[in-house]
Amino acid sequence: MIEKHKKRMGISEAHSLVQTATTCEQRKGMDTDYYLYDELDDAGEVVGKYKVAEATSMYPPFGKTVHWEKLS
């Protein structure tokens, strides 16, 4: 999953994403998983922080949306 998020966000191949936290919530017919990532450069220094939200409908049709934002 990390590689899919990395590709979707356009993170350089030389950098890596490290998952730092995961939470989930269910509201208004949606099951949403939140992932927090640190972007590390090739020297291992944090160069960015991201939050990814994957929301899936709990009722037909079972659509899925993915949103991300750069926190810093």
C-alpha positions, 0 to 999 in steps of 0.5 A: 500500500505504501508504494501505491500511495508513494506513486499517487503522490509523485514522491521521488524514487530516491525518497521513501515513505515511512508510515507513522500512524493509522486510524479509522472511523465509520461515519455516515455510511463511510469507512475511512482509514487515515494514514500518516507518513514521513517522506525521507530523502536518500540520507534518511532526513524527513523532508515532508509529512503527509496524510492520506484518507481512503474512504469506502462506502459501506453500502452499494455501490461500494465506491472508494476515494483516496485523498492526500495532503501534504502537512509540511 
